[in-house]
Amino acid sequence: MVMDYLTGNWQKASASQIYALPLINALFSEVNPIPIKYALNKIGFDFGIPRLPLVELTKNNKKKIDSLLQIIV
């Protein structure tokens, strides 16, 4: 998306952002970095769980991010 924008392909960059917007919104559904760490762990990176005072992502948001990752990643 960024490279498309930087090389002047604004329509493709815009389409990519609109396509990813549901995931982007889900990644900001709780306090950062909780959803980001969860998503990165799901796609194979070992970022562990958030340190206190942060807690794990709620069950509903886990389901939402899981379903969006299957579509986008």
mmCIF file of the N, C-alpha and C atoms, coordinates in Angstrom:
data_MODEL
# 
_entry.id   MODEL 
# 
loop_
_atom_site.group_PDB 
_atom_site.id 
_atom_site.type_symbol 
_atom_site.label_atom_id 
_atom_site.label_alt_id 
_atom_site.label_comp_id 
_atom_site.label_asym_id 
_atom_site.label_entity_id 
_atom_site.label_seq_id 
_atom_site.pdbx_PDB_ins_code 
_atom_site.Cartn_x 
_atom_site.Cartn_y 
_atom_site.Cartn_z 
_atom_site.occupancy 
_atom_site.B_iso_or_equiv 
_atom_site.pdbx_formal_charge 
_atom_site.auth_seq_id 
_atom_site.auth_comp_id 
_atom_site.auth_asym_id 
_atom_site.auth_atom_id 
_atom_site.pdbx_PDB_model_num 
ATOM 1   N N  . MET A 1 1  ? 0.834   -1.177  0.000  1.00 0.00 ? 1  MET A N  1 
ATOM 2   C CA . MET A 1 1  ? 0.000   0.000   0.000  1.00 0.00 ? 1  MET A CA 1 
ATOM 3   C C  . MET A 1 1  ? 0.887   1.251   0.000  1.00 0.00 ? 1  MET A C  1 
ATOM 4   N N  . VAL A 1 2  ? 1.880   1.267   0.869  1.00 0.00 ? 2  VAL A N  1 
ATOM 5   C CA . VAL A 1 2  ? 2.753   2.440   0.954  1.00 0.00 ? 2  VAL A CA 1 
ATOM 6   C C  . VAL A 1 2  ? 3.565   2.601   -0.323 1.00 0.00 ? 2  VAL A C  1 
ATOM 7   N N  . MET A 1 3  ? 4.113   1.499   -0.815 1.00 0.00 ? 3  MET A N  1 
ATOM 8   C CA . MET A 1 3  ? 4.910   1.592   -2.043 1.00 0.00 ? 3  MET A CA 1 
ATOM 9   C C  . MET A 1 3  ? 4.042   2.022   -3.219 1.00 0.00 ? 3  MET A C  1 
ATOM 10  N N  . ASP A 1 4  ? 2.825   1.533   -3.287 1.00 0.00 ? 4  ASP A N  1 
ATOM 11  C CA . ASP A 1 4  ? 1.922   1.976   -4.348 1.00 0.00 ? 4  ASP A CA 1 
ATOM 12  C C  . ASP A 1 4  ? 1.701   3.483   -4.259 1.00 0.00 ? 4  ASP A C  1 
ATOM 13  N N  . TYR A 1 5  ? 1.503   3.983   -3.059 1.00 0.00 ? 5  TYR A N  1 
ATOM 14  C CA . TYR A 1 5  ? 1.299   5.419   -2.892 1.00 0.00 ? 5  TYR A CA 1 
ATOM 15  C C  . TYR A 1 5  ? 2.555   6.200   -3.292 1.00 0.00 ? 5  TYR A C  1 
ATOM 16  N N  . LEU A 1 6  ? 3.701   5.752   -2.795 1.00 0.00 ? 6  LEU A N  1 
ATOM 17  C CA . LEU A 1 6  ? 4.941   6.477   -3.063 1.00 0.00 ? 6  LEU A CA 1 
ATOM 18  C C  . LEU A 1 6  ? 5.340   6.457   -4.534 1.00 0.00 ? 6  LEU A C  1 
ATOM 19  N N  . THR A 1 7  ? 4.920   5.417   -5.256 1.00 0.00 ? 7  THR A N  1 
ATOM 20  C CA . THR A 1 7  ? 5.240   5.350   -6.683 1.00 0.00 ? 7  THR A CA 1 
ATOM 21  C C  . THR A 1 7  ? 4.147   5.965   -7.551 1.00 0.00 ? 7  THR A C  1 
ATOM 22  N N  . GLY A 1 8  ? 3.162   6.590   -6.911 1.00 0.00 ? 8  GLY A N  1 
ATOM 23  C CA . GLY A 1 8  ? 2.149   7.311   -7.663 1.00 0.00 ? 8  GLY A CA 1 
ATOM 24  C C  . GLY A 1 8  ? 0.915   6.514   -8.022 1.00 0.00 ? 8  GLY A C  1 
ATOM 25  N N  . ASN A 1 9  ? 0.836   5.272   -7.577 1.00 0.00 ? 9  ASN A N  1 
ATOM 26  C CA . ASN A 1 9  ? -0.335  4.458   -7.873 1.00 0.00 ? 9  ASN A CA 1 
ATOM 27  C C  . ASN A 1 9  ? -1.360  4.655   -6.752 1.00 0.00 ? 9  ASN A C  1 
ATOM 28  N N  . TRP A 1 10 ? -1.935  5.855   -6.695 1.00 0.00 ? 10 TRP A N  1 
ATOM 29  C CA . TRP A 1 10 ? -2.823  6.232   -5.599 1.00 0.00 ? 10 TRP A CA 1 
ATOM 30  C C  . TRP A 1 10 ? -4.117  5.425   -5.587 1.00 0.00 ? 10 TRP A C  1 
ATOM 31  N N  . GLN A 1 11 ? -4.611  5.084   -6.753 1.00 0.00 ? 11 GLN A N  1 
ATOM 32  C CA . GLN A 1 11 ? -5.860  4.303   -6.787 1.00 0.00 ? 11 GLN A CA 1 
ATOM 33  C C  . GLN A 1 11 ? -5.660  2.925   -6.159 1.00 0.00 ? 11 GLN A C  1 
ATOM 34  N N  . LYS A 1 12 ? -4.549  2.263   -6.478 1.00 0.00 ? 12 LYS A N  1 
ATOM 35  C CA . LYS A 1 12 ? -4.279  0.943   -5.898 1.00 0.00 ? 12 LYS A CA 1 
ATOM 36  C C  . LYS A 1 12 ? -4.027  1.060   -4.399 1.00 0.00 ? 12 LYS A C  1 
ATOM 37  N N  . ALA A 1 13 ? -3.289  2.094   -3.986 1.00 0.00 ? 13 ALA A N  1 
ATOM 38  C CA . ALA A 1 13 ? -3.032  2.305   -2.555 1.00 0.00 ? 13 ALA A CA 1 
ATOM 39  C C  . ALA A 1 13 ? -4.333  2.550   -1.814 1.00 0.00 ? 13 ALA A C  1 
ATOM 40  N N  . SER A 1 14 ? -5.203  3.350   -2.389 1.00 0.00 ? 14 SER A N  1 
ATOM 41  C CA . SER A 1 14 ? -6.490  3.643   -1.773 1.00 0.00 ? 14 SER A CA 1 
ATOM 42  C C  . SER A 1 14 ? -7.352  2.387   -1.672 1.00 0.00 ? 14 SER A C  1 
ATOM 43  N N  . ALA A 1 15 ? -7.366  1.593   -2.723 1.00 0.00 ? 15 ALA A N  1 
ATOM 44  C CA . ALA A 1 15 ? -8.137  0.349   -2.711 1.00 0.00 ? 15 ALA A CA 1 
ATOM 45  C C  . ALA A 1 15 ? -7.599  -0.616  -1.653 1.00 0.00 ? 15 ALA A C  1 
ATOM 46  N N  . SER A 1 16 ? -6.281  -0.681  -1.514 1.00 0.00 ? 16 SER A N  1 
ATOM 47  C CA . SER A 1 16 ? -5.679  -1.551  -0.497 1.00 0.00 ? 16 SER A CA 1 
ATOM 48  C C  . SER A 1 16 ? -6.068  -1.099  0.901  1.00 0.00 ? 16 SER A C  1 
ATOM 49  N N  . GLN A 1 17 ? -6.064  0.206   1.137  1.00 0.00 ? 17 GLN A N  1 
ATOM 50  C CA . GLN A 1 17 ? -6.426  0.708   2.447  1.00 0.00 ? 17 GLN A CA 1 
ATOM 51  C C  . GLN A 1 17 ? -7.895  0.435   2.754  1.00 0.00 ? 17 GLN A C  1 
ATOM 52  N N  . ILE A 1 18 ? -8.753  0.657   1.795  1.00 0.00 ? 18 ILE A N  1 
ATOM 53  C CA . ILE A 1 18 ? -10.179 0.393   2.005  1.00 0.00 ? 18 ILE A CA 1 
ATOM 54  C C  . ILE A 1 18 ? -10.414 -1.091  2.272  1.00 0.00 ? 18 ILE A C  1 
ATOM 55  N N  . TYR A 1 19 ? -9.696  -1.957  1.563  1.00 0.00 ? 19 TYR A N  1 
ATOM 56  C CA . TYR A 1 19 ? -9.808  -3.405  1.764  1.00 0.00 ? 19 TYR A CA 1 
ATOM 57  C C  . TYR A 1 19 ? -9.370  -3.791  3.178  1.00 0.00 ? 19 TYR A C  1 
ATOM 58  N N  . ALA A 1 20 ? -8.304  -3.157  3.676  1.00 0.00 ? 20 ALA A N  1 
ATOM 59  C CA . ALA A 1 20 ? -7.752  -3.493  4.989  1.00 0.00 ? 20 ALA A CA 1 
ATOM 60  C C  . ALA A 1 20 ? -8.430  -2.738  6.131  1.00 0.00 ? 20 ALA A C  1 
ATOM 61  N N  . LEU A 1 21 ? -9.299  -1.804  5.842  1.00 0.00 ? 21 LEU A N  1 
ATOM 62  C CA . LEU A 1 21 ? -9.902  -0.958  6.865  1.00 0.00 ? 21 LEU A CA 1 
ATOM 63  C C  . LEU A 1 21 ? -10.602 -1.726  7.989  1.00 0.00 ? 21 LEU A C  1 
ATOM 64  N N  . PRO A 1 22 ? -11.348 -2.791  7.730  1.00 0.00 ? 22 PRO A N  1 
ATOM 65  C CA . PRO A 1 22 ? -11.942 -3.526  8.849  1.00 0.00 ? 22 PRO A CA 1 
ATOM 66  C C  . PRO A 1 22 ? -10.883 -4.089  9.816  1.00 0.00 ? 22 PRO A C  1 
ATOM 67  N N  . LEU A 1 23 ? -9.788  -4.604  9.275  1.00 0.00 ? 23 LEU A N  1 
ATOM 68  C CA . LEU A 1 23 ? -8.714  -5.101  10.136 1.00 0.00 ? 23 LEU A CA 1 
ATOM 69  C C  . LEU A 1 23 ? -8.047  -3.946  10.879 1.00 0.00 ? 23 LEU A C  1 
ATOM 70  N N  . ILE A 1 24 ? -7.803  -2.855  10.191 1.00 0.00 ? 24 ILE A N  1 
ATOM 71  C CA . ILE A 1 24 ? -7.193  -1.690  10.829 1.00 0.00 ? 24 ILE A CA 1 
ATOM 72  C C  . ILE A 1 24 ? -8.055  -1.229  12.000 1.00 0.00 ? 24 ILE A C  1 
ATOM 73  N N  . ASN A 1 25 ? -9.347  -1.145  11.799 1.00 0.00 ? 25 ASN A N  1 
ATOM 74  C CA . ASN A 1 25 ? -10.253 -0.737  12.883 1.00 0.00 ? 25 ASN A CA 1 
ATOM 75  C C  . ASN A 1 25 ? -10.236 -1.736  14.035 1.00 0.00 ? 25 ASN A C  1 
ATOM 76  N N  . ALA A 1 26 ? -10.198 -3.021  13.725 1.00 0.00 ? 26 ALA A N  1 
ATOM 77  C CA . ALA A 1 26 ? -10.158 -4.049  14.775 1.00 0.00 ? 26 ALA A CA 1 
ATOM 78  C C  . ALA A 1 26 ? -8.864  -3.970  15.575 1.00 0.00 ? 26 ALA A C  1 
ATOM 79  N N  . LEU A 1 27 ? -7.771  -3.599  14.911 1.00 0.00 ? 27 LEU A N  1 
ATOM 80  C CA . LEU A 1 27 ? -6.495  -3.500  15.610 1.00 0.00 ? 27 LEU A CA 1 
ATOM 81  C C  . LEU A 1 27 ? -6.444  -2.309  16.567 1.00 0.00 ? 27 LEU A C  1 
ATOM 82  N N  . PHE A 1 28 ? -7.421  -1.427  16.473 1.00 0.00 ? 28 PHE A N  1 
ATOM 83  C CA . PHE A 1 28 ? -7.525  -0.306  17.399 1.00 0.00 ? 28 PHE A CA 1 
ATOM 84  C C  . PHE A 1 28 ? -8.765  -0.433  18.282 1.00 0.00 ? 28 PHE A C  1 
ATOM 85  N N  . SER A 1 29 ? -9.301  -1.643  18.413 1.00 0.00 ? 29 SER A N  1 
ATOM 86  C CA . SER A 1 29 ? -10.513 -1.860  19.197 1.00 0.00 ? 29 SER A CA 1 
ATOM 87  C C  . SER A 1 29 ? -10.274 -1.828  20.701 1.00 0.00 ? 29 SER A C  1 
ATOM 88  N N  . GLU A 1 30 ? -9.031  -2.026  21.109 1.00 0.00 ? 30 GLU A N  1 
ATOM 89  C CA . GLU A 1 30 ? -8.660  -1.957  22.521 1.00 0.00 ? 30 GLU A CA 1 
ATOM 90  C C  . GLU A 1 30 ? -7.351  -1.190  22.623 1.00 0.00 ? 30 GLU A C  1 
ATOM 91  N N  . VAL A 1 31 ? -6.897  -1.011  23.836 1.00 0.00 ? 31 VAL A N  1 
ATOM 92  C CA . VAL A 1 31 ? -5.688  -0.228  24.081 1.00 0.00 ? 31 VAL A CA 1 
ATOM 93  C C  . VAL A 1 31 ? -4.491  -0.857  23.363 1.00 0.00 ? 31 VAL A C  1 
ATOM 94  N N  . ASN A 1 32 ? -3.763  -0.008  22.643 1.00 0.00 ? 32 ASN A N  1 
ATOM 95  C CA . ASN A 1 32 ? -2.543  -0.438  21.978 1.00 0.00 ? 32 ASN A CA 1 
ATOM 96  C C  . ASN A 1 32 ? -1.503  -0.789  23.046 1.00 0.00 ? 32 ASN A C  1 
ATOM 97  N N  . PRO A 1 33 ? -0.779  -1.850  22.946 1.00 0.00 ? 33 PRO A N  1 
ATOM 98  C CA . PRO A 1 33 ? -0.518  -2.764  21.844 1.00 0.00 ? 33 PRO A CA 1 
ATOM 99  C C  . PRO A 1 33 ? -1.256  -4.087  21.944 1.00 0.00 ? 33 PRO A C  1 
ATOM 100 N N  . ILE A 1 34 ? -2.312  -4.172  22.741 1.00 0.00 ? 34 ILE A N  1 
ATOM 101 C CA . ILE A 1 34 ? -2.978  -5.456  22.973 1.00 0.00 ? 34 ILE A CA 1 
ATOM 102 C C  . ILE A 1 34 ? -3.431  -6.120  21.665 1.00 0.00 ? 34 ILE A C  1 
ATOM 103 N N  . PRO A 1 35 ? -4.233  -5.469  20.813 1.00 0.00 ? 35 PRO A N  1 
ATOM 104 C CA . PRO A 1 35 ? -4.681  -6.134  19.582 1.00 0.00 ? 35 PRO A CA 1 
ATOM 105 C C  . PRO A 1 35 ? -3.540  -6.407  18.593 1.00 0.00 ? 35 PRO A C  1 
ATOM 106 N N  . ILE A 1 36 ? -2.571  -5.506  18.542 1.00 0.00 ? 36 ILE A N  1 
ATOM 107 C CA . ILE A 1 36 ? -1.445  -5.687  17.627 1.00 0.00 ? 36 ILE A CA 1 
ATOM 108 C C  . ILE A 1 36 ? -0.649  -6.923  18.012 1.00 0.00 ? 36 ILE A C  1 
ATOM 109 N N  . LYS A 1 37 ? -0.326  -7.064  19.300 1.00 0.00 ? 37 LYS A N  1 
ATOM 110 C CA . LYS A 1 37 ? 0.421   -8.238  19.767 1.00 0.00 ? 37 LYS A CA 1 
ATOM 111 C C  . LYS A 1 37 ? -0.361  -9.519  19.466 1.00 0.00 ? 37 LYS A C  1 
ATOM 112 N N  . TYR A 1 38 ? -1.656  -9.485  19.709 1.00 0.00 ? 38 TYR A N  1 
ATOM 113 C CA . TYR A 1 38 ? -2.479  -10.663 19.451 1.00 0.00 ? 38 TYR A CA 1 
ATOM 114 C C  . TYR A 1 38 ? -2.411  -11.051 17.976 1.00 0.00 ? 38 TYR A C  1 
ATOM 115 N N  . ALA A 1 39 ? -2.602  -10.071 17.093 1.00 0.00 ? 39 ALA A N  1 
ATOM 116 C CA . ALA A 1 39 ? -2.583  -10.351 15.652 1.00 0.00 ? 39 ALA A CA 1 
ATOM 117 C C  . ALA A 1 39 ? -1.213  -10.861 15.197 1.00 0.00 ? 39 ALA A C  1 
ATOM 118 N N  . LEU A 1 40 ? -0.151  -10.245 15.675 1.00 0.00 ? 40 LEU A N  1 
ATOM 119 C CA . LEU A 1 40 ? 1.191   -10.691 15.294 1.00 0.00 ? 40 LEU A CA 1 
ATOM 120 C C  . LEU A 1 40 ? 1.458   -12.111 15.783 1.00 0.00 ? 40 LEU A C  1 
ATOM 121 N N  . ASN A 1 41 ? 1.020   -12.430 16.990 1.00 0.00 ? 41 ASN A N  1 
ATOM 122 C CA . ASN A 1 41 ? 1.155   -13.807 17.487 1.00 0.00 ? 41 ASN A CA 1 
ATOM 123 C C  . ASN A 1 41 ? 0.390   -14.782 16.592 1.00 0.00 ? 41 ASN A C  1 
ATOM 124 N N  . LYS A 1 42 ? -0.806  -14.394 16.162 1.00 0.00 ? 42 LYS A N  1 
ATOM 125 C CA . LYS A 1 42 ? -1.636  -15.270 15.327 1.00 0.00 ? 42 LYS A CA 1 
ATOM 126 C C  . LYS A 1 42 ? -1.007  -15.557 13.967 1.00 0.00 ? 42 LYS A C  1 
ATOM 127 N N  . ILE A 1 43 ? -0.249  -14.598 13.425 1.00 0.00 ? 43 ILE A N  1 
ATOM 128 C CA . ILE A 1 43 ? 0.341   -14.831 12.101 1.00 0.00 ? 43 ILE A CA 1 
ATOM 129 C C  . ILE A 1 43 ? 1.763   -15.384 12.190 1.00 0.00 ? 43 ILE A C  1 
ATOM 130 N N  . GLY A 1 44 ? 2.191   -15.768 13.406 1.00 0.00 ? 44 GLY A N  1 
ATOM 131 C CA . GLY A 1 44 ? 3.440   -16.500 13.521 1.00 0.00 ? 44 GLY A CA 1 
ATOM 132 C C  . GLY A 1 44 ? 4.615   -15.797 14.176 1.00 0.00 ? 44 GLY A C  1 
ATOM 133 N N  . PHE A 1 45 ? 4.429   -14.572 14.623 1.00 0.00 ? 45 PHE A N  1 
ATOM 134 C CA . PHE A 1 45 ? 5.500   -13.880 15.333 1.00 0.00 ? 45 PHE A CA 1 
ATOM 135 C C  . PHE A 1 45 ? 5.295   -14.082 16.832 1.00 0.00 ? 45 PHE A C  1 
ATOM 136 N N  . ASP A 1 46 ? 6.387   -14.262 17.573 1.00 0.00 ? 46 ASP A N  1 
ATOM 137 C CA . ASP A 1 46 ? 6.277   -14.509 19.007 1.00 0.00 ? 46 ASP A CA 1 
ATOM 138 C C  . ASP A 1 46 ? 6.461   -13.204 19.776 1.00 0.00 ? 46 ASP A C  1 
ATOM 139 N N  . PHE A 1 47 ? 5.348   -12.526 20.044 1.00 0.00 ? 47 PHE A N  1 
ATOM 140 C CA . PHE A 1 47 ? 5.389   -11.288 20.801 1.00 0.00 ? 47 PHE A CA 1 
ATOM 141 C C  . PHE A 1 47 ? 4.870   -11.465 22.216 1.00 0.00 ? 47 PHE A C  1 
ATOM 142 N N  . GLY A 1 48 ? 4.451   -12.675 22.576 1.00 0.00 ? 48 GLY A N  1 
ATOM 143 C CA . GLY A 1 48 ? 3.984   -12.936 23.927 1.00 0.00 ? 48 GLY A CA 1 
ATOM 144 C C  . GLY A 1 48 ? 2.698   -12.208 24.248 1.00 0.00 ? 48 GLY A C  1 
ATOM 145 N N  . ILE A 1 49 ? 2.402   -12.163 25.534 1.00 0.00 ? 49 ILE A N  1 
ATOM 146 C CA . ILE A 1 49 ? 1.193   -11.487 26.000 1.00 0.00 ? 49 ILE A CA 1 
ATOM 147 C C  . ILE A 1 49 ? 1.571   -10.111 26.546 1.00 0.00 ? 49 ILE A C  1 
ATOM 148 N N  . PRO A 1 50 ? 0.604   -9.201  26.607 1.00 0.00 ? 50 PRO A N  1 
ATOM 149 C CA . PRO A 1 50 ? 0.901   -7.870  27.148 1.00 0.00 ? 50 PRO A CA 1 
ATOM 150 C C  . PRO A 1 50 ? 1.310   -7.946  28.623 1.00 0.00 ? 50 PRO A C  1 
ATOM 151 N N  . ARG A 1 51 ? 2.214   -7.071  29.022 1.00 0.00 ? 51 ARG A N  1 
ATOM 152 C CA . ARG A 1 51 ? 2.632   -7.004  30.428 1.00 0.00 ? 51 ARG A CA 1 
ATOM 153 C C  . ARG A 1 51 ? 1.625   -6.173  31.217 1.00 0.00 ? 51 ARG A C  1 
ATOM 154 N N  . LEU A 1 52 ? 1.526   -6.496  32.493 1.00 0.00 ? 52 LEU A N  1 
ATOM 155 C CA . LEU A 1 52 ? 0.651   -5.732  33.380 1.00 0.00 ? 52 LEU A CA 1 
ATOM 156 C C  . LEU A 1 52 ? 1.061   -4.271  33.392 1.00 0.00 ? 52 LEU A C  1 
ATOM 157 N N  . PRO A 1 53 ? 0.150   -3.367  33.459 1.00 0.00 ? 53 PRO A N  1 
ATOM 158 C CA . PRO A 1 53 ? -1.252  -3.507  33.830 1.00 0.00 ? 53 PRO A CA 1 
ATOM 159 C C  . PRO A 1 53 ? -2.162  -3.872  32.658 1.00 0.00 ? 53 PRO A C  1 
ATOM 160 N N  . LEU A 1 54 ? -1.605  -4.083  31.454 1.00 0.00 ? 54 LEU A N  1 
ATOM 161 C CA . LEU A 1 54 ? -2.433  -4.485  30.315 1.00 0.00 ? 54 LEU A CA 1 
ATOM 162 C C  . LEU A 1 54 ? -2.842  -5.941  30.461 1.00 0.00 ? 54 LEU A C  1 
ATOM 163 N N  . VAL A 1 55 ? -3.952  -6.292  29.884 1.00 0.00 ? 55 VAL A N  1 
ATOM 164 C CA . VAL A 1 55 ? -4.461  -7.665  29.926 1.00 0.00 ? 55 VAL A CA 1 
ATOM 165 C C  . VAL A 1 55 ? -4.649  -8.163  28.499 1.00 0.00 ? 55 VAL A C  1 
ATOM 166 N N  . GLU A 1 56 ? -4.978  -9.449  28.378 1.00 0.00 ? 56 GLU A N  1 
ATOM 167 C CA . GLU A 1 56 ? -5.181  -10.015 27.047 1.00 0.00 ? 56 GLU A CA 1 
ATOM 168 C C  . GLU A 1 56 ? -6.420  -9.426  26.377 1.00 0.00 ? 56 GLU A C  1 
ATOM 169 N N  . LEU A 1 57 ? -6.469  -9.584  25.068 1.00 0.00 ? 57 LEU A N  1 
ATOM 170 C CA . LEU A 1 57 ? -7.590  -9.128  24.256 1.00 0.00 ? 57 LEU A CA 1 
ATOM 171 C C  . LEU A 1 57 ? -8.865  -9.856  24.664 1.00 0.00 ? 57 LEU A C  1 
ATOM 172 N N  . THR A 1 58 ? -10.002 -9.161  24.610 1.00 0.00 ? 58 THR A N  1 
ATOM 173 C CA . THR A 1 58 ? -11.269 -9.797  24.957 1.00 0.00 ? 58 THR A CA 1 
ATOM 174 C C  . THR A 1 58 ? -11.621 -10.887 23.934 1.00 0.00 ? 58 THR A C  1 
ATOM 175 N N  . LYS A 1 59 ? -12.436 -11.812 24.368 1.00 0.00 ? 59 LYS A N  1 
ATOM 176 C CA . LYS A 1 59 ? -12.816 -12.948 23.528 1.00 0.00 ? 59 LYS A CA 1 
ATOM 177 C C  . LYS A 1 59 ? -13.504 -12.489 22.237 1.00 0.00 ? 59 LYS A C  1 
ATOM 178 N N  . ASN A 1 60 ? -14.392 -11.515 22.337 1.00 0.00 ? 60 ASN A N  1 
ATOM 179 C CA . ASN A 1 60 ? -15.099 -11.019 21.150 1.00 0.00 ? 60 ASN A CA 1 
ATOM 180 C C  . ASN A 1 60 ? -14.140 -10.395 20.146 1.00 0.00 ? 60 ASN A C  1 
ATOM 181 N N  . ASN A 1 61 ? -13.189 -9.601  20.635 1.00 0.00 ? 61 ASN A N  1 
ATOM 182 C CA . ASN A 1 61 ? -12.232 -8.979  19.722 1.00 0.00 ? 61 ASN A CA 1 
ATOM 183 C C  . ASN A 1 61 ? -11.250 -9.999  19.145 1.00 0.00 ? 61 ASN A C  1 
ATOM 184 N N  . LYS A 1 62 ? -10.947 -11.054 19.902 1.00 0.00 ? 62 LYS A N  1 
ATOM 185 C CA . LYS A 1 62 ? -10.109 -12.139 19.355 1.00 0.00 ? 62 LYS A CA 1 
ATOM 186 C C  . LYS A 1 62 ? -10.811 -12.773 18.156 1.00 0.00 ? 62 LYS A C  1 
ATOM 187 N N  . LYS A 1 63 ? -12.095 -13.063 18.308 1.00 0.00 ? 63 LYS A N  1 
ATOM 188 C CA . LYS A 1 63 ? -12.863 -13.669 17.218 1.00 0.00 ? 63 LYS A CA 1 
ATOM 189 C C  . LYS A 1 63 ? -12.894 -12.758 15.993 1.00 0.00 ? 63 LYS A C  1 
ATOM 190 N N  . LYS A 1 64 ? -13.098 -11.459 16.229 1.00 0.00 ? 64 LYS A N  1 
ATOM 191 C CA . LYS A 1 64 ? -13.162 -10.498 15.136 1.00 0.00 ? 64 LYS A CA 1 
ATOM 192 C C  . LYS A 1 64 ? -11.829 -10.442 14.385 1.00 0.00 ? 64 LYS A C  1 
ATOM 193 N N  . ILE A 1 65 ? -10.731 -10.342 15.129 1.00 0.00 ? 65 ILE A N  1 
ATOM 194 C CA . ILE A 1 65 ? -9.415  -10.273 14.489 1.00 0.00 ? 65 ILE A CA 1 
ATOM 195 C C  . ILE A 1 65 ? -9.087  -11.586 13.795 1.00 0.00 ? 65 ILE A C  1 
ATOM 196 N N  . ASP A 1 66 ? -9.413  -12.717 14.402 1.00 0.00 ? 66 ASP A N  1 
ATOM 197 C CA . ASP A 1 66 ? -9.172  -14.020 13.762 1.00 0.00 ? 66 ASP A CA 1 
ATOM 198 C C  . ASP A 1 66 ? -9.867  -14.110 12.413 1.00 0.00 ? 66 ASP A C  1 
ATOM 199 N N  . SER A 1 67 ? -11.124 -13.705 12.366 1.00 0.00 ? 67 SER A N  1 
ATOM 200 C CA . SER A 1 67 ? -11.864 -13.805 11.096 1.00 0.00 ? 67 SER A CA 1 
ATOM 201 C C  . SER A 1 67 ? -11.315 -12.848 10.063 1.00 0.00 ? 67 SER A C  1 
ATOM 202 N N  . LEU A 1 68 ? -10.909 -11.657 10.467 1.00 0.00 ? 68 LEU A N  1 
ATOM 203 C CA . LEU A 1 68 ? -10.355 -10.693 9.510  1.00 0.00 ? 68 LEU A CA 1 
ATOM 204 C C  . LEU A 1 68 ? -8.977  -11.118 9.010  1.00 0.00 ? 68 LEU A C  1 
ATOM 205 N N  . LEU A 1 69 ? -8.177  -11.728 9.879  1.00 0.00 ? 69 LEU A N  1 
ATOM 206 C CA . LEU A 1 69 ? -6.855  -12.193 9.443  1.00 0.00 ? 69 LEU A CA 1 
ATOM 207 C C  . LEU A 1 69 ? -6.987  -13.298 8.397  1.00 0.00 ? 69 LEU A C  1 
ATOM 208 N N  . GLN A 1 70 ? -8.015  -14.132 8.506  1.00 0.00 ? 70 GLN A N  1 
ATOM 209 C CA . GLN A 1 70 ? -8.226  -15.198 7.510  1.00 0.00 ? 70 GLN A CA 1 
ATOM 210 C C  . GLN A 1 70 ? -8.538  -14.607 6.143  1.00 0.00 ? 70 GLN A C  1 
ATOM 211 N N  . ILE A 1 71 ? -9.197  -13.475 6.125  1.00 0.00 ? 71 ILE A N  1 
ATOM 212 C CA . ILE A 1 71 ? -9.570  -12.842 4.867  1.00 0.00 ? 71 ILE A CA 1 
ATOM 213 C C  . ILE A 1 71 ? -8.399  -12.055 4.275  1.00 0.00 ? 71 ILE A C  1 
ATOM 214 N N  . ILE A 1 72 ? -7.701  -11.313 5.114  1.00 0.00 ? 72 ILE A N  1 
ATOM 215 C CA . ILE A 1 72 ? -6.710  -10.362 4.617  1.00 0.00 ? 72 ILE A CA 1 
ATOM 216 C C  . ILE A 1 72 ? -5.320  -10.948 4.488  1.00 0.00 ? 72 ILE A C  1 
ATOM 217 N N  . VAL A 1 73 ? -4.901  -11.779 5.431  1.00 0.00 ? 73 VAL A N  1 
ATOM 218 C CA . VAL A 1 73 ? -3.525  -12.285 5.409  1.00 0.00 ? 73 VAL A CA 1 
ATOM 219 C C  . VAL A 1 73 ? -3.413  -13.530 4.563  1.00 0.00 ? 73 VAL A C  1 
# 
